[in-house]
Amino acid sequence: MELFGKTRVMVKKGKVVEVGEPVAEWCPVFSKTSGVSKLTSHEAKKNMEYRIRELGMFTPQRRFDHGVFVNFGASEILMTALRRGLLDTTVTVCYGAGTVISGDPELVQGMGALMSGLIETEPIPEVIAGIEARGGTVLDKKKARIDQACGLIKACEMGYRNIAVSLVDLQDAVRLRAIEKERGINLILIGAHLTGIKNEEAEALIGAFDIVTGCASRTVRDIVLPVIQMGTSVPMFAMTQKGKELLCERAKEVDSPLLVNTMKLPVLPEHKQPKPLL
């Protein structure tokens, strides 16, 4: 998994066995939630060990009862959309299971809480059983394959029409939009883990998404023209009216006071942005 400034971390049998170097140096989210003033491989390892210890990440003891982590994270937005009937189901990912189809709000949030960019995983029978016990469908129980396009097709075959899919591989967006057209469904695409995306990729692909995260991407901040923005440090941008509706519904469930105003977007106070932007 990539976390903490896109540091690649490998876990085997519940132990961190390999840690790369972060590409960013400071993240406002982890500065606030974890008190980390500089992103390093050592801090990434500590954070991964915290996730293993507290949530059972990458272990058979995986918990699915974690509540809200950030007000406008991808899993939190999907959780609210399912609760309020804007979606029939979602196609997301979970380590130990790969691609998962689920319409249960708590399961979607439980799988997505503290989840960063999952690159590869292997099947963990206990995790798969936990997902299935909560009504989720694992696309590939033998290999825990991550394949969001096949997950979307499976969701369509199960009879769902209003479906949201989260992606970290933006190249999949074009294929998913083709499936939407072929199947005559209503698809919401959320693009996450965009740190380091190149300008030509972003310009070509960002228009395919309904919601994108700012992450530590300078490119996204430079070219995005959102219809609504949630947050200013690691912002969530709605690019379409459908995305706007999901973010507005999520806002209704946020306990903290909110300021709603009209202005030119994006709004990006320099002192709040991750450093460096990539």
C-alpha positions in Angstrom: 0.0 0.0 0.0 1.1 3.6 -0.6 0.5 6.0 2.3 2.0 8.9 4.1 3.2 11.0 1.2 2.9 8.0 -1.2 5.4 5.9 0.7 5.2 2.3 -0.5 4.9 -0.1 2.4 4.8 -3.9 2.1 3.2 -6.0 4.9 3.6 -9.8 5.2 1.8 -11.8 7.9 0.9 -8.7 9.9 4.5 -7.3 9.9 5.9 -4.4 8.0 8.7 -5.9 5.9 9.6 -3.1 3.5 9.3 0.6 3.5 10.1 3.0 0.7 10.7 6.8 0.8 7.9 9.4 0.7 7.6 11.7 -2.2 6.0 14.5 -0.1 7.5 16.0 3.0 4.4 17.4 4.9 0.7 16.6 4.9 -1.8 18.8 6.7 -4.0 15.8 7.4 -1.4 13.7 9.2 0.0 16.9 10.8 -3.4 17.4 12.4 -4.4 13.8 13.1 -1.0 12.3 14.0 1.1 15.2 15.0 3.7 14.4 12.3 5.7 17.4 11.2 7.7 15.7 8.5 6.8 12.6 6.4 9.6 10.0 6.6 9.9 6.3 6.0 10.2 5.8 9.7 6.9 7.7 10.3 5.2 5.7 7.5 6.3 2.5 9.1 4.9 3.6 12.5 1.6 4.6 11.0 1.2 1.3 9.1 2.0 -0.5 12.4 -0.7 1.6 14.1 -3.2 0.6 11.4 -2.3 -3.1 11.9 -2.5 -2.8 15.6 -5.8 -0.8 15.9 -7.7 -2.1 12.8 -6.0 -5.4 12.1 -5.0 -4.2 8.6 -3.5 -6.9 6.5 -4.3 -9.6 9.1 -7.2 -12.1 9.8 -8.2 -9.9 12.7 -9.4 -7.0 10.4 -12.1 -4.8 12.0 -14.9 -3.3 10.0 -16.3 -1.0 12.7 -14.1 2.1 12.3 -16.1 5.3 12.2 -15.5 8.5 10.3 -11.8 9.3 9.9 -12.2 12.5 7.8 -15.4 14.4 7.1 -15.0 14.3 3.4 -13.1 11.2 2.6 -14.1 8.9 -0.3 -15.5 6.2 1.9 -17.4 8.7 4.1 -19.0 10.2 1.0 -20.0 6.7 -0.3 -21.3 5.7 3.1 -23.7 8.7 3.3 -24.8 8.3 -0.4 -25.8 4.7 0.4 -27.6 5.7 3.5 -29.6 8.4 1.7 -30.5 6.2 -1.3 -28.4 8.0 -3.9 -26.6 4.8 -4.7 -27.6 1.2 -4.9 -24.1 -0.2 -4.4 -20.4 0.6 -4.6 -17.3 -1.0 -6.1 -14.3 -0.4 -3.8 -11.3 -2.3 -2.6 -10.2 -4.0 0.6 -6.9 -5.6 1.4 -7.2 -9.3 1.9 -10.1 -9.3 -0.6 -9.4 -7.1 -3.6 -12.4 -5.6 -5.4 -15.6 -5.7 -3.4 -19.2 -4.9 -4.3 -21.2 -3.6 -1.3 -24.3 -1.6 -0.6 -23.9 -1.6 3.1 -22.9 1.9 4.4 -21.1 0.6 7.5 -19.1 -2.0 5.6 -18.1 0.5 2.9 -16.8 2.9 5.6 -15.2 0.0 7.5 -13.3 -1.2 4.5 -12.3 2.4 3.4 -11.4 3.9 6.8 -7.6 4.7 6.9 -7.2 3.1 3.5 -4.7 4.7 1.3 -3.6 3.5 -2.2 -3.9 -0.2 -2.2 -1.6 -1.5 -4.9 -1.7 -5.3 -4.4 -3.1 -7.8 -1.9 -3.5 -11.5 -1.4 -6.6 -13.3 -0.1 -7.2 -13.5 3.6 -10.0 -16.0 4.2 -11.1 -14.4 7.5 -11.4 -10.9 5.8 -13.4 -12.3 2.9 -15.7 -14.2 5.4 -16.2 -10.9 7.3 -17.1 -9.1 4.2 -19.5 -11.8 3.1 -21.1 -12.0 6.5 -22.0 -8.3 6.1 -23.5 -8.8 2.7 -20.5 -7.8 0.5 -19.5 -9.6 -2.6 -15.8 -10.3 -3.3 -15.0 -10.4 -7.0 -12.2 -12.9 -6.8 -12.0 -14.9 -3.6 -9.1 -17.1 -4.9 -6.7 -14.3 -5.9 -8.1 -11.1 -4.2 -7.8 -9.4 -7.6 -8.2 -5.7 -7.9 -10.2 -5.1 -11.1 -12.7 -2.3 -10.8 -14.0 -2.7 -14.4 -14.9 -6.4 -13.7 -16.3 -5.3 -10.4 -18.6 -2.8 -12.2 -19.7 -5.5 -14.7 -20.4 -7.9 -11.8 -22.5 -5.2 -10.0 -24.5 -4.7 -13.2 -25.1 -8.4 -13.5 -26.4 -8.4 -9.9 -29.0 -5.9 -11.0 -27.7 -2.7 -9.6 -28.2 0.5 -11.7 -26.9 3.4 -9.5 -23.3 2.5 -8.8 -20.2 4.3 -7.5 -16.7 3.1 -8.2 -13.5 4.3 -6.5 -10.3 4.3 -8.6 -6.6 4.9 -8.0 -5.7 3.9 -11.6 -7.1 6.7 -13.7 -6.6 4.8 -16.9 -9.5 2.6 -15.9 -11.9 5.6 -16.1 -12.3 5.5 -19.8 -13.2 1.8 -19.8 -15.7 2.3 -16.9 -17.4 5.1 -18.8 -17.7 2.7 -21.8 -19.3 0.1 -19.6 -21.7 2.7 -18.2 -22.9 3.5 -21.8 -23.1 -0.1 -22.8 -25.1 -1.1 -19.7 -27.3 1.9 -19.5 -26.5 2.5 -15.8 -25.9 5.6 -13.7 -22.2 5.6 -12.7 -20.4 7.8 -10.2 -16.6 7.7 -10.5 -14.3 8.9 -7.7 -10.6 9.4 -8.4 -8.3 9.1 -5.4 -4.6 8.8 -4.7 -3.6 11.3 -7.4 -0.3 12.5 -6.0 2.3 12.7 -8.8 -0.2 12.4 -11.7 1.3 14.0 -14.8 -0.3 17.0 -16.6 -1.1 15.1 -19.8 -2.7 12.3 -17.9 -4.8 14.7 -15.8 -6.1 16.7 -18.7 -7.1 13.7 -20.6 -8.7 11.8 -17.7 -9.9 14.1 -15.0 -13.0 15.0 -17.0 -14.2 11.4 -16.7 -14.6 11.7 -13.0 -17.5 13.0 -10.9 -15.3 13.5 -7.8 -11.5 13.8 -7.5 -9.3 14.2 -4.5 -6.6 16.9 -4.5 -4.1 14.8 -2.6 -0.7 16.4 -3.0 -1.1 16.9 -6.7 -0.1 20.3 -8.2 -1.5 19.2 -11.5 -5.0 18.6 -10.1 -5.0 21.9 -8.4 -3.8 23.7 -11.5 -6.4 22.3 -13.9 -9.4 21.5 -11.8 -12.7 23.5 -12.4 -15.0 22.1 -9.7 -18.7 22.8 -9.2 -18.2 22.4 -5.5 -15.2 22.0 -3.2 -15.0 20.4 0.2 -12.0 21.2 2.3 -9.0 23.4 1.5 -5.9 21.5 2.5 -6.5 18.1 0.9 -9.7 19.1 -0.9 -12.4 17.0 -2.5 -13.6 18.4 -5.8 -16.9 17.6 -7.4 -16.6 17.9 -11.2 -20.2 17.2 -12.1 -23.7 17.8 -10.8 -23.9 14.2 -9.7 -20.7 14.5 -7.7 -22.0 17.8 -6.2 -25.1 16.0 -5.0 -23.0 13.4 -3.2 -20.8 16.0 -1.5 -23.8 18.0 -0.4 -25.5 15.0 1.1 -22.3 14.2 3.0 -22.3 17.7 4.3 -25.7 17.1 5.9 -24.2 14.4 8.1 -21.1 16.4 9.3 -21.5 17.5 12.9 -19.0 20.4 12.7 -20.3 23.9 11.7 -20.0 24.5 7.9 -19.5 27.7 5.9 -21.3 27.7 2.5 -20.4 30.5 0.1 -20.2 31.3 -3.6 -16.8 32.1 -5.0 -14.3 31.2 -7.7 -12.9 27.7 -7.2 -10.6 26.1 -6.3 -9.8 27.9 -3.0 -6.3 26.7 -1.9 -4.6 28.7 0.9 -0.9 28.2 0.4 -0.1 27.5 4.0 -2.5 24.6 4.1 -1.3 22.7 1.1 0.8 19.5 1.3 4.5 20.2 0.7 5.9 19.8 -1.9 3.0 19.6 -4.4 3.9 17.0 -7.1 
